[in-house]
């Protein structure tokens, strides 16, 4: 194949365009927009925002465009292949090399246009720079991979949302979350880049823990979403409240990750991140998303491409309750979720034979489990999640016998206890209230019934009719008489 000014004669590009390059080469630097439209817009979009239908990456406000231009020049000349993460989304397409097609001044014109358009505000690229990089990499015969090019030209670092970050390192062999407040740290460091990293501990070997304390800067008032994953475990505490925890031993692959929502006011909020490693692999990931943001920003050295492998499928009950039987965070394996119209929700555990969670607001995002049979626990989508129990609430001989729906779609769970049948029916009441009706049938024996094993706190009030509910802030119970239904009300604080 012969070339003229570096352009293949047999190219499939429009002939008139190449003739213009041959006879008007001096216009290249003035025509970056037209050159971009011809060579780049099919994959990266006329507006630089990529082509979602083709899973093509954006150039608009991309860190791959920012900073010194050497990285971008090398990618254009030699191509890029393999997985790459851009603005929180993973891509795995091949960008073909353009060095044999485009002369130096054309590469310079295109990159100058891209670096000053689509929300980018970077310096111009000269043809002399492209020429020098082409000469320095002339022996390269294959496309770059993301790790390879980023090792030479790291992406510019965004300011971290973690301010005044301090890390403490501990050494010990724990199988679960230790109480770091009782331990003496082996090392204390000021982390001026605001990024969580295990580097201080991993150079010393295995069996360690780390604690980071900082101020998280909320850019505006609103709901913030946090993504947390770890190998092996840890927790995140904001404003003194634990928002996410991963227990035990396990990998950092998204299967145990936690995604939680927190309402924050604009300003600084104290945050504490705890982590422990047992053996073999290690890792921690912490990302956040503020109001109006579509992708996560990361405050950890490790970032996750698996934060959302699925499209959001938010289940919203309208005229009837919605039943969702799947793995729900905060409950057992046999969790039965119920979303009621009006924004009050329930998870009932067929293992513990009682309610595990109640909350108000959105019901649940089914995207994880309804997309490619996704695994792992899904967090409730709403706010004010109250955990009511973490253990079995009835005798060992009690057996779950399924549930039925009434004409309005409200569920009634059935439990066999010896020669008696207990029916646990739920429906929505006024405002933010759930009504629970417990009915014991068969046999003469009364049944003391525990309503919750964990304190609901001040976010939820548990009450009953006819003075049927007895209890304190941490434990409520009711005595059931055969044939006499008992009504219990779960009311959220305004």
C-alpha positions as CSV (number, residue, x, y, z in Angstrom):
1,X,0.0,0.0,0.0
2,X,1.4,3.4,-1.0
3,X,1.0,6.6,1.0
4,X,0.9,10.3,0.2
5,X,1.6,12.6,3.1
6,X,1.0,9.6,5.3
7,X,-2.5,8.9,3.8
8,X,-3.3,5.5,2.2
9,X,-4.3,5.7,-1.5
10,X,-6.8,2.9,-1.1
11,X,-8.4,4.5,2.0
12,X,-12.2,4.2,2.2
13,X,-12.5,7.9,3.2
14,X,-14.2,10.3,0.8
15,X,-11.9,11.1,-2.1
16,X,-12.7,14.8,-2.1
17,X,-11.5,15.1,1.5
18,X,-8.1,13.5,0.8
19,X,-7.7,15.7,-2.2
20,X,-8.2,18.7,0.1
21,X,-5.5,17.3,2.4
22,X,-3.1,17.0,-0.5
23,X,-3.5,20.5,-1.8
24,X,-4.5,22.5,1.3
25,X,-2.4,21.0,4.0
26,X,-1.6,24.4,5.5
27,X,-5.3,24.6,6.6
28,X,-5.1,21.6,8.9
29,X,-4.5,23.6,12.1
30,X,-7.5,25.8,11.3
31,X,-9.9,22.9,10.6
32,X,-9.8,20.7,13.7
33,X,-13.6,20.6,14.0
34,X,-14.0,19.2,10.4
35,X,-11.2,16.8,10.9
36,X,-12.8,15.6,14.2
37,X,-16.1,15.2,12.4
38,X,-14.5,13.1,9.7
39,X,-12.3,10.8,11.8
40,X,-13.6,10.7,15.3
41,X,-17.3,11.6,15.6
42,X,-18.6,8.1,14.5
43,X,-17.2,6.6,17.7
44,X,-17.0,9.5,20.1
45,X,-20.1,11.4,19.0
46,X,-20.5,14.8,17.3
47,X,-20.8,16.3,20.8
48,X,-17.9,14.3,22.3
49,X,-20.2,12.4,24.6
50,X,-19.6,9.0,23.0
51,X,-22.1,6.7,21.4
52,X,-24.0,4.7,24.1
53,X,-25.6,2.3,21.7
54,X,-22.1,1.2,20.5
55,X,-20.6,1.4,24.0
56,X,-18.1,4.0,22.7
57,X,-16.4,6.2,25.3
58,X,-16.8,9.9,25.7
59,X,-14.2,12.6,25.2
60,X,-16.3,15.3,26.9
61,X,-14.8,16.3,30.2
62,X,-12.7,13.1,30.2
63,X,-9.6,12.9,32.3
64,X,-8.0,11.0,29.4
65,X,-8.0,14.3,27.5
66,X,-6.8,16.5,30.3
67,X,-3.2,17.2,31.4
68,X,-0.1,17.1,29.2
69,X,-1.0,15.9,25.7
70,X,1.6,13.1,25.4
71,X,-0.9,10.4,26.5
72,X,-3.5,11.4,23.9
73,X,-0.9,11.7,21.1
74,X,0.4,8.2,21.8
75,X,-3.1,6.8,21.9
76,X,-4.0,8.4,18.5
77,X,-0.8,7.2,16.9
78,X,-0.8,3.6,18.1
79,X,-4.3,2.9,19.4
80,X,-5.7,1.6,22.6
81,X,-7.1,-1.9,23.4
82,X,-8.5,-3.8,26.3
83,X,-10.6,-2.7,29.3
84,X,-10.5,0.9,30.3
85,X,-12.5,2.9,32.8
86,X,-13.6,6.4,31.8
87,X,-15.8,8.6,34.1
88,X,-16.8,5.6,36.2
89,X,-17.8,3.4,33.3
90,X,-15.9,0.4,31.9
91,X,-15.3,0.0,28.1
92,X,-13.6,-2.9,26.4
93,X,-13.4,-1.8,22.7
94,X,-10.3,-1.4,20.5
95,X,-9.3,2.0,19.1
96,X,-7.3,1.4,16.0
97,X,-4.0,3.2,15.4
98,X,-4.2,6.3,13.3
99,X,-0.5,7.0,13.0
100,X,-0.2,5.5,9.4
101,X,-3.3,7.4,8.3
102,X,-2.9,10.9,9.8
103,X,0.1,13.2,9.4
104,X,1.5,15.1,12.3
105,X,-0.4,18.4,11.7
106,X,-3.7,16.6,11.4
107,X,-3.2,14.7,14.7
108,X,-2.3,18.1,16.3
109,X,-5.3,19.8,14.8
110,X,-7.7,17.1,16.0
111,X,-6.3,17.0,19.5
112,X,-6.2,20.7,19.8
113,X,-9.9,20.8,18.9
114,X,-10.8,18.0,21.3
115,X,-8.8,19.5,24.2
116,X,-10.5,22.9,23.8
117,X,-14.1,21.6,23.1
118,X,-16.8,19.5,24.8
119,X,-16.2,21.1,28.2
120,X,-12.5,20.6,28.0
121,X,-10.1,23.5,28.5
122,X,-6.6,22.2,27.8
123,X,-3.6,23.7,25.9
124,X,-3.1,23.3,22.2
125,X,-1.0,20.5,20.6
126,X,1.7,21.3,18.2
127,X,2.7,19.4,15.1
128,X,6.3,19.4,16.3
129,X,5.3,17.6,19.5
130,X,3.4,14.9,17.5
131,X,6.5,14.5,15.3
132,X,8.8,14.0,18.2
133,X,6.5,11.5,19.9
134,X,6.1,9.6,16.6
135,X,9.8,9.3,16.3
136,X,10.3,8.2,19.9
137,X,7.7,5.5,19.6
138,X,8.5,4.4,16.0
139,X,9.4,0.9,17.0
140,X,6.0,0.2,18.7
141,X,4.0,-2.5,16.8
142,X,0.9,-2.9,19.0
143,X,-1.7,-0.8,20.6
144,X,-1.4,0.5,24.2
145,X,-3.2,-1.1,27.1
146,X,-4.7,1.2,29.7
147,X,-2.4,0.1,32.5
148,X,0.6,0.5,30.2
149,X,-0.1,4.0,29.0
150,X,-1.3,5.2,32.5
151,X,1.9,4.0,34.0
152,X,3.8,6.4,31.7
153,X,1.2,9.2,31.8
154,X,-1.1,8.9,34.9
155,X,-4.5,10.7,34.7
156,X,-4.8,14.0,36.5
157,X,-6.1,13.6,40.0
158,X,-9.3,15.2,41.0
159,X,-9.5,16.9,44.4
160,X,-10.6,14.3,46.9
161,X,-13.8,14.8,48.9
162,X,-11.9,13.6,51.9
163,X,-10.2,16.5,53.7
164,X,-7.7,16.3,56.6
165,X,-7.3,12.6,56.1
166,X,-5.3,10.6,58.7
167,X,-4.6,6.9,58.5
168,X,-3.7,4.5,61.3
169,X,-2.2,1.1,60.8
170,X,-2.7,-1.9,63.2
171,X,-1.3,-5.5,63.1
172,X,-3.2,-8.5,64.4
173,X,-5.0,-11.6,63.3
174,X,-8.7,-11.0,63.4
175,X,-11.5,-13.0,61.8
176,X,-14.0,-10.2,62.1
177,X,-14.2,-6.5,62.8
178,X,-11.9,-5.6,65.7
179,X,-12.5,-2.8,68.2
180,X,-9.8,-0.5,67.1
181,X,-10.4,1.9,70.0
182,X,-8.8,-0.7,72.3
183,X,-5.7,-1.2,70.1
184,X,-2.5,0.8,69.7
185,X,-1.6,1.8,66.2
186,X,1.8,0.9,64.7
187,X,1.8,3.8,62.4
188,X,0.0,7.2,61.9
189,X,0.2,9.1,58.6
190,X,-1.3,12.3,57.2
191,X,-2.6,11.4,53.7
192,X,-2.4,14.7,51.9
193,X,-3.9,13.5,48.7
194,X,-7.1,12.5,50.4
195,X,-7.0,9.0,49.0
196,X,-7.5,5.7,50.9
197,X,-4.7,3.3,50.3
198,X,-3.4,0.1,51.9
199,X,0.2,0.8,50.9
200,X,1.3,1.7,54.5
201,X,0.2,-1.8,55.7
202,X,0.8,-4.2,52.8
203,X,4.6,-3.6,52.7
204,X,4.6,-5.1,56.2
205,X,2.8,-8.3,55.3
206,X,-0.6,-9.9,56.1
207,X,-2.9,-9.7,59.1
208,X,-3.5,-6.0,59.5
209,X,-6.1,-3.4,59.9
210,X,-6.4,0.3,59.0
211,X,-8.5,3.2,60.1
212,X,-8.9,6.4,58.3
213,X,-10.5,9.5,59.7
214,X,-11.3,12.7,57.7
215,X,-14.0,15.2,56.8
216,X,-16.2,14.3,53.9
217,X,-17.0,17.5,51.9
218,X,-20.6,17.5,50.6
219,X,-20.8,19.8,47.6
220,X,-24.5,20.6,48.1
221,X,-27.5,19.6,50.1
222,X,-29.2,16.4,49.1
223,X,-28.9,12.6,48.9
224,X,-25.5,11.0,48.6
225,X,-24.9,7.5,47.5
226,X,-21.8,5.6,48.8
227,X,-20.3,2.4,47.3
228,X,-18.2,0.3,49.7
229,X,-16.4,-3.0,49.1
230,X,-13.5,-4.8,50.9
231,X,-11.4,-7.9,51.0
232,X,-11.8,-9.0,53.8
233,X,-14.1,-6.6,55.7
234,X,-14.7,-3.2,57.2
235,X,-17.2,-0.4,57.9
236,X,-18.0,3.2,57.0
237,X,-19.3,5.7,59.6
238,X,-20.5,9.2,58.8
239,X,-21.6,11.8,61.4
240,X,-21.2,9.1,64.0
241,X,-23.6,6.7,62.3
242,X,-22.6,3.4,60.7
243,X,-23.8,3.5,57.1
244,X,-22.2,0.4,55.6
245,X,-20.4,-2.8,56.9
246,X,-18.9,-5.9,55.4
247,X,-18.4,-8.7,57.8
248,X,-16.3,-11.9,57.8
249,X,-14.0,-13.1,55.1
250,X,-14.5,-12.8,51.4
251,X,-13.4,-11.3,48.0
252,X,-13.7,-7.7,46.8
253,X,-15.6,-8.5,43.6
254,X,-19.0,-6.8,44.1
255,X,-20.7,-9.8,45.5
256,X,-20.6,-8.4,49.1
257,X,-20.5,-4.7,48.3
258,X,-22.8,-2.2,49.9
259,X,-24.5,0.7,48.2
260,X,-26.2,3.1,50.6
261,X,-27.9,6.5,50.5
262,X,-27.3,9.2,53.1
263,X,-28.9,12.7,53.2
264,X,-26.2,15.3,53.9
265,X,-26.2,19.1,54.2
266,X,-23.6,21.1,52.2
267,X,-20.3,21.2,54.1
268,X,-17.9,19.0,56.0
269,X,-19.0,15.8,57.8
270,X,-16.8,13.6,60.0
271,X,-16.2,10.2,58.3
272,X,-14.4,7.1,59.7
273,X,-13.5,4.1,57.5
274,X,-12.3,0.9,59.2
275,X,-10.7,-2.1,57.4
276,X,-9.2,-5.5,58.3
277,X,-7.4,-8.1,56.3
278,X,-7.0,-11.7,57.3
279,X,-4.9,-13.5,54.7
280,X,-4.0,-13.7,51.0
281,X,-5.8,-10.9,49.0
282,X,-6.5,-7.4,50.3
283,X,-8.3,-4.4,49.0
284,X,-10.8,-1.6,49.8
285,X,-13.0,0.5,47.5
286,X,-15.0,3.6,48.5
287,X,-16.8,5.8,46.0
288,X,-19.5,8.4,46.3
289,X,-22.2,10.1,44.1
290,X,-23.8,13.4,45.0
291,X,-27.1,15.0,43.8
292,X,-27.4,15.0,40.0
293,X,-24.2,12.8,39.5
294,X,-24.5,9.8,37.3
295,X,-21.1,8.2,38.1
296,X,-19.1,7.5,41.2
297,X,-16.1,9.5,42.3
298,X,-13.5,7.6,44.2
299,X,-11.6,8.3,47.4
300,X,-9.8,5.0,47.4
301,X,-6.8,4.0,45.4
302,X,-8.7,1.0,44.1
303,X,-11.8,1.8,42.0
304,X,-14.6,-0.5,41.0
305,X,-15.9,-1.0,37.5
306,X,-18.7,-3.2,38.9
307,X,-20.6,-0.5,40.8
308,X,-23.4,-0.9,38.4
309,X,-23.3,-3.7,35.9
310,X,-27.0,-3.4,35.4
311,X,-29.6,-0.8,34.4
312,X,-31.7,0.5,37.2
313,X,-35.1,-1.2,37.4
314,X,-36.9,0.7,40.3
315,X,-40.0,-1.2,41.4
316,X,-42.7,1.2,42.3
317,X,-46.0,-0.1,43.6
318,X,-49.0,1.9,42.3
319,X,-52.4,0.4,42.9
320,X,-51.3,-2.9,44.6
321,X,-48.4,-4.1,46.7
322,X,-45.4,-5.6,44.9
323,X,-43.8,-8.8,46.1
324,X,-40.0,-9.2,45.6
325,X,-38.5,-12.6,46.5
326,X,-34.7,-12.3,46.3
327,X,-31.5,-11.6,48.3
328,X,-32.1,-8.3,50.2
329,X,-29.3,-6.8,52.3
330,X,-30.2,-6.8,56.0
331,X,-32.2,-10.0,55.9
332,X,-31.7,-13.7,55.5
333,X,-31.5,-15.8,52.3
334,X,-35.3,-16.4,52.2
335,X,-36.3,-12.7,52.2
336,X,-39.7,-11.7,50.9
337,X,-39.9,-8.0,50.1
338,X,-43.2,-6.2,50.0
339,X,-43.6,-2.7,48.6
340,X,-46.9,-1.0,49.5
341,X,-48.5,1.9,47.6
342,X,-47.7,5.2,49.3
343,X,-44.0,4.4,50.0
344,X,-43.9,2.1,53.0
345,X,-42.1,-1.2,52.6
346,X,-41.4,-4.5,54.4
347,X,-39.0,-7.4,54.3
348,X,-40.3,-10.5,55.9
349,X,-37.9,-13.4,56.7
350,X,-39.0,-16.9,56.0
351,X,-36.0,-18.1,58.0
352,X,-36.7,-16.0,61.2
353,X,-40.5,-16.1,60.7
354,X,-41.0,-12.4,61.1
355,X,-40.2,-8.9,59.8
356,X,-36.6,-8.2,59.2
357,X,-36.8,-4.6,57.8
358,X,-39.3,-1.8,57.4
359,X,-38.6,1.5,55.6
360,X,-40.3,4.3,53.8
361,X,-39.6,5.9,50.4
362,X,-38.6,4.0,47.2
363,X,-39.1,0.2,47.3
364,X,-36.2,-1.6,45.6
365,X,-33.9,-1.6,42.5
366,X,-34.4,-5.0,40.8
367,X,-31.7,-4.3,38.2
368,X,-29.0,-6.4,40.0
369,X,-31.1,-9.6,40.1
370,X,-33.1,-9.1,36.9
371,X,-30.0,-8.5,34.7
372,X,-28.0,-11.5,33.7
373,X,-29.1,-13.3,36.9
374,X,-27.0,-10.9,39.0
375,X,-25.9,-12.1,42.4
376,X,-25.4,-10.5,45.8
377,X,-27.7,-8.7,48.2
378,X,-29.6,-5.6,47.1
379,X,-30.0,-2.7,49.5
380,X,-33.5,-1.2,50.0
381,X,-33.9,1.8,47.7
382,X,-35.6,4.1,50.2
383,X,-34.7,6.0,53.4
384,X,-35.2,5.4,57.1
385,X,-34.5,1.6,57.0
386,X,-35.2,0.1,60.4
387,X,-34.0,-3.4,61.2
388,X,-36.4,-5.2,63.5
389,X,-34.8,-8.6,64.0
390,X,-31.7,-10.6,63.4
391,X,-32.8,-13.9,64.9
392,X,-35.7,-16.4,64.9
393,X,-38.7,-15.0,66.7
394,X,-40.7,-18.3,67.2
395,X,-40.0,-21.7,68.7
396,X,-37.8,-24.2,66.9
397,X,-40.8,-26.4,65.9
398,X,-42.5,-23.5,64.0
399,X,-42.6,-24.0,60.2
400,X,-43.1,-21.5,57.4
401,X,-46.1,-22.6,55.3
402,X,-46.0,-19.9,52.6
403,X,-48.2,-16.9,52.1
404,X,-51.4,-15.8,50.4
405,X,-52.6,-12.5,49.0
406,X,-56.0,-11.0,49.6
407,X,-58.1,-9.3,46.9
408,X,-56.1,-6.1,47.3
409,X,-52.7,-7.9,47.0
410,X,-51.8,-7.6,50.7
411,X,-49.7,-10.6,52.0
412,X,-50.6,-12.9,54.9
413,X,-47.7,-15.2,56.0
414,X,-48.7,-18.6,57.4
415,X,-46.7,-20.4,60.2
416,X,-47.5,-23.8,61.6
417,X,-46.7,-24.2,65.4
418,X,-47.7,-27.7,66.5
419,X,-51.4,-28.0,66.0
420,X,-51.9,-24.2,65.6
421,X,-51.6,-21.9,62.6
422,X,-50.4,-18.4,63.0
423,X,-51.3,-15.9,60.2
424,X,-49.2,-12.8,60.0
425,X,-51.0,-10.3,57.7
426,X,-49.7,-6.9,56.6
427,X,-51.3,-3.8,54.9
428,X,-50.7,-0.1,54.6
429,X,-52.3,2.2,57.0
430,X,-52.7,6.0,57.1
431,X,-49.6,8.1,56.2
432,X,-46.4,6.3,56.9
433,X,-47.9,3.4,58.8
434,X,-47.9,-0.4,58.4
435,X,-50.7,-2.4,60.0
436,X,-49.9,-6.0,61.1
437,X,-52.7,-8.4,62.0
438,X,-51.7,-11.5,64.0
439,X,-54.2,-14.3,64.2
440,X,-53.7,-17.6,66.0
441,X,-56.1,-20.5,65.2
442,X,-56.4,-24.0,66.6
443,X,-55.6,-25.4,70.0
444,X,-56.3,-23.8,73.4
445,X,-52.8,-22.5,74.2
446,X,-51.9,-18.9,74.3
447,X,-48.8,-17.8,72.5
448,X,-46.3,-15.1,73.8
449,X,-45.1,-13.5,70.6
450,X,-42.0,-11.4,70.2
451,X,-42.4,-8.5,67.7
452,X,-38.8,-7.5,67.4
453,X,-35.4,-8.5,68.7
454,X,-33.6,-5.2,67.9
455,X,-34.6,-1.7,69.1
456,X,-36.3,0.4,66.4
457,X,-34.9,3.6,67.8
458,X,-36.7,6.9,67.6
459,X,-37.5,6.5,63.8
460,X,-40.3,4.0,64.4
461,X,-43.1,3.6,66.9
462,X,-44.6,0.1,67.6
463,X,-48.0,0.2,69.2
464,X,-51.2,-1.9,69.4
465,X,-54.9,-1.9,70.1
466,X,-56.5,-2.9,73.4
467,X,-53.2,-2.5,75.2
468,X,-52.0,-5.6,73.4
469,X,-48.4,-4.6,72.9
470,X,-46.0,-4.6,75.8
471,X,-42.4,-3.7,75.8
472,X,-39.6,-1.3,76.1
473,X,-37.6,0.6,73.5
474,X,-35.7,-2.5,72.6
475,X,-38.2,-5.3,72.8
476,X,-42.0,-5.4,72.1
477,X,-44.2,-8.5,72.5
478,X,-47.9,-9.4,72.4
479,X,-49.8,-12.3,73.8
480,X,-51.9,-14.1,71.2
481,X,-55.2,-15.9,72.2
482,X,-56.6,-18.5,69.7
483,X,-59.3,-16.9,67.5
484,X,-58.6,-13.3,68.7
485,X,-56.7,-11.2,66.1
486,X,-54.2,-8.7,67.4
487,X,-53.4,-5.5,65.4
488,X,-50.0,-3.9,65.7
489,X,-49.0,-0.5,64.1
490,X,-45.6,0.4,62.8
491,X,-45.5,4.2,62.4
492,X,-42.6,6.1,61.1
493,X,-41.6,9.4,62.7
494,X,-42.5,12.4,60.4
